[in-house]
């Protein structure tokens, strides 16, 4: 059975998310048992609900971990209370908390901060029960997030020298580029310690006089793995799409990278030169 709450226990939950699914249920809160879970483990997630009305349909509750491209990497589909408290026997106005245990595949490909999606599904029609937030807007796609750690493939090399909490260990990029093209720049970072700030990565192309010609600033891995989630001793491969304007003059340039706090502009450690880049005409 799920955990039924009295008035005092309900108040202790704090303000409700207020996510209402039809006239059946309101999602009060979602609480992962851990901030980070490794591949092969199980993630318990507590979902607290308030029943809004009675229904003849037994809706399935689903929990999904979603990654880039809306790819579902882990999920759990079940009835409330593992079937002991299905929606068809609900009584209006009850508040309860139910723990869903979602297994994380051993073969998880990447360590990222995955988004958590929650909802109710009508198995007969294979359609999700539509919902809205307290303002009456359609529900956002995700209700939370969690770091899922992939199993490391091989032992890494000696950490790069330096005092910064996050250090550049290497990079991969094309040393010869054509103006107007977009090509990847892959940065390999080492986190010597955890940081509380979500830093922005900057990738700058500069001419021989140090003038900025092109840039690709953004969070690591397109925002799917903010630096505040990195763990001490972790290695992170971070790919950025670097677009060159078509009007970039041919010549010799330098590619420079670093990290800064987007709130203050303050940099973390020194910028690093990746080396020369030759630009040719389109």
C-alpha positions, 0 to 999 in steps of 0.5 A, spaced: 500 500 500 502 507 498 503 511 504 496 515 506 497 522 509 493 526 514 492 533 514 499 534 518 503 530 514 500 533 508 502 540 510 509 538 511 510 536 504 509 544 503 506 547 497 503 542 491 506 542 484 499 543 482 499 538 476 492 536 475 491 530 470 484 531 468 479 530 474 482 524 476 489 526 480 493 532 482 501 531 483 503 534 489 511 532 489 516 528 486 522 526 490 528 522 487 531 518 493 538 520 490 541 526 486 545 521 482 545 513 481 549 509 477 548 504 471 545 498 473 542 500 480 535 502 481 532 509 483 526 510 488 522 516 486 517 518 491 510 521 488 505 524 492 498 525 489 491 528 491 485 524 488 480 529 485 475 524 483 472 517 482 473 514 475 472 507 472 478 507 469 485 504 472 490 509 469 497 506 469 502 511 472 509 512 468 516 515 470 521 516 465 528 518 465 529 522 458 535 524 455 537 528 449 533 528 443 527 526 447 530 519 448 527 515 454 533 511 457 529 508 463 522 507 465 517 504 470 510 503 468 505 500 474 499 501 477 499 506 484 501 502 490 503 496 485 496 495 484 494 495 491 491 502 490 488 503 483 485 509 480 478 505 480 477 504 487 480 512 489 476 516 494 475 523 493 480 528 497 485 523 499 493 524 499 498 519 499 505 518 497 507 512 492 514 510 491 516 507 484 523 504 483 526 505 476 531 500 474 537 504 470 540 499 464 547 497 465 548 499 458 547 506 459 551 510 454 552 517 457 553 520 464 548 526 464 543 529 468 536 526 465 529 529 466 524 526 469 517 525 466 511 523 470 504 522 468 498 517 467 496 513 461 490 510 459 492 503 457 486 501 453 487 507 448 494 508 449 493 515 450 496 520 456 491 523 460 492 531 459 493 535 464 495 543 466 498 547 471 495 551 477 495 557 471 491 552 467 497 552 462 499 545 459 504 541 463 511 542 462 514 536 459 519 534 465 517 534 473 525 533 475 532 531 474 537 526 476 544 524 474 545 517 471 552 515 471 554 510 466 560 505 467 567 508 465 570 504 460 577 504 461 581 507 467 583 515 465 590 518 465 594 522 470 590 528 471 592 535 468 596 540 472 593 546 475 589 549 481 583 550 478 577 545 480 575 544 473 581 543 468 582 542 461 585 535 459 585 535 452 581 537 445 579 534 439 578 539 433 579 540 425 586 544 424 583 546 417 577 549 417 572 552 411 569 558 412 561 557 413 562 550 415 560 548 422 564 542 425 565 539 432 570 541 438 570 536 443 573 538 450 576 533 455 575 536 462 577 533 469 574 535 475 578 535 481 573 537 486 565 539 485 563 546 484 556 549 486 556 553 480 553 552 473 559 554 468 559 556 461 564 554 456 567 559 451 570 557 445 573 563 441 577 563 434 582 569 434 586 572 429 593 574 430 592 581 433 587 577 438 581 580 436 575 575 436 572 572 430 567 567 432 565 564 438 561 558 441 559 559 448 554 555 452 553 550 457 557 543 457 553 538 453 548 543 450 545 543 458 545 536 459 550 536 464 551 542 468 558 543 472 554 543 478 553 536 477 560 533 476 563 529 481 570 530 484 575 526 480 570 525 474 572 526 466 567 529 462 567 529 454 564 535 452 562 536 444 560 543 442 558 545 435 563 551 432 560 555 426 564 559 422 561 565 419 561 565 411 565 571 411 571 569 415 577 571 412 582 566 410 588 566 414 591 563 421 587 563 427 588 561 434 582 557 438 582 558 445 577 555 450 575 556 458 570 557 463 566 563 466 560 564 471 554 566 467 552 570 473 558 574 474 562 573 468 568 571 472 572 566 469 574 559 472 582 558 472 586 561 466 583 560 458 587 555 454 589 555 447 588 549 443 592 551 438 592 554 431 587 553 426 587 555 418 581 558 415 580 557 407 575 560 403 568 557 402 
